[in-house]
Amino acid sequence: MLELSAKNGLNATPISKVAKEANVAVGTIYHYYDTKEDIVKELYSIIVQDLAKMLVLNRDISKPYKEQYHQLWLNFYNYFIANPSAFFFMDNVAIPPVIDNEEVDKNVVHYRGLKEFMMQGINEKHLKNVELKLLMQMGFGNLIAISKIRLREELVMDEQQINDAFEMSWDCIRYIE
């Protein structure tokens, strides 16, 4: 389901196609899931949990805040580049109305550490004091764009380009006196 919906879109991915690709009967899938939406919600939750774990990898809290943010940012980017099906799945379905606000709210707990890190940045005047959702969108939103550019092979995204993108992200959210 993940790969087919990432490749073809959710509407072009009927359960019959998923069953055929998985080499199982349609009834087998419905034995475990009541609806296609249940599968989508579970995949969404799995990806959110995976990504949340990856975001904190290699984070050294003894380093300056910007360096910690850089590591989180790179972890986010590297996760999607290493998992293109997860990226395209999230890009296609992880927005309302496909994934409703209730499902988003159920999974927000996995990002608690990231939210706390961003709030720390606000409180310590490393980051602009704006609505957290806006701050996170501006800080990490360009990752979606550059991941898409890279995965669609529109741009190589070499080390310099990745660093340029990070610096643009940082410049967008950093606190300026």
N, C-alpha and C positions, 0 to 999 in steps of 0.2 A: 504494500500500500504506500509506504514511504516513497520508494523509488518511482512508482508509477504516477502518483499524484504530483511528485516534484517535477517529473518530466512532462506530463500531459495536462496537469491541472486536476483539481478535485472533481469537477463536473464530468471530465472525460475519463474518469477512473471508476467504473462500476465494479461492484463486488465480484461479478462474474469474471472480469478481467483479472482482478486480484487473485481469485481462486485459481484461474488458469495459470497465471505466472507462478503461483506458489505450488502448483501441482497438487491441489486438494479440491475436494468438492465444496461447492458454495455452502452447503449445509454444515460443513465442518467449521467454516468461519462463523456462521450464525449460531453455532453451538457455544462459541466463546464470547461473541458480541451480539447484542440485540440489533444494533443499527450501524450503518456506515459512520455516522457521526460519533458513535462510541469509539470506533477504531481511531478516528481522527483525533479525538480528545486524548486518547491514551498515547498516541504518537507525539502529540504536542507536549504532554506532560513529561514523557521520556526525554525529549530533546531539551526542554527547559531544565530538567534536573541535570542532564549531561553537561549542558553549557554552563550552568551555575557552578558545577564542580570544576570545570576547566578554567573558569575565570580566575579562580584564586590560586592556581598552580604557580609555583615559583615566586609568589609574592613575598618580598622581604620587607617587613614592617619597619626595619631599622633604616631603610633608604628614605630619601626625601619623597614627599608626597607625589611630585610629578613623575618620578621614576616608578613608583608603585602604580600610578594611573597608567603609565606607559605599558607596564607589564600586563595589567588587566586588559587594556586595549588590544595589545598584540595577541593575548590568549583568545580573545573574542574573534579576532580576524583569523587566526590560525585554525580555530575550531571549524569555522565555516569553510575555509579553503580545504581542510582535510575531510570535511563531511559535506560535499556539495548537495547530496540529496536532502540532508537536514536543512541546509540553507534554503534551497528552492521550496521545500515543503513549508518552512516557516514563512517565507516570502509570499507564498500562494495562499496559505490557509490560516496563519496565525493572527488574523485580524477579524474583528467583528464584521459581518455577522457569522462567518464560518466558525470561529472560536468566539463564543459569547463572553461577555464581561464576567459572568459567574465562573467560567473555566479559567479565565485569566486571573481572577482574584484567588482561586484555589491554588494556583501555582506560584503566585507572587512570593510566597514564603521561601521559595528556593533562592530568591534574589535578596534575601534579607542582608547578607554580608555585603553585597554590592551597594545596597541602599545606605547601610551604615557607613561604609567607606565614603560615599559621596556626601553624606550629611557631615561627616568629620571634615571633609574638604571645605564645606560651606562654613562650618563653625570655626575652623582654624584659618579662614580667609585665604584658602588656596583656590577656591572656586567661587564663582558669582553666587550671590544670595538670591536665587530665583526658585520658582516652583521646581521641586525635585524631578518631576516627570519631564518637564521642559529641559532641565539641565542634562538629564540622562539621554534624552532624544538628541539634543544638540551635540553631546559628547560622543555618543556611540552611533548615532544615525548615519554618519558618513561611512561607518564600517559596512553598513548594508550596501551602500552605493559602491564602495570600492571592491567589496566581495563580489558583487554582481558583475562589475567590470572585469575583474580577474577571472571569474568562473566562466564568463561568456567569451573569454579570450579577446576582449577588446583592448586590453592594456596588460602588459606583462606584470606590472606591479613589482618592480625590482626593489631592492632594499632602500634606495633613495626615494622612490615614489611612495613606499610604505611610510618612511619617516616623514616625508612631506605631508602625507595625509594625517599622520598622527599630530604633527605640529599644528595643522589647521584645526584639528579637533580640539587640541589643548588651547589654542588661541581663542577659540569660540567660548570656552567655559571658564577659563582661568580668571581669578579675581584680579582686577586692576584698580589700584588706588587712584 
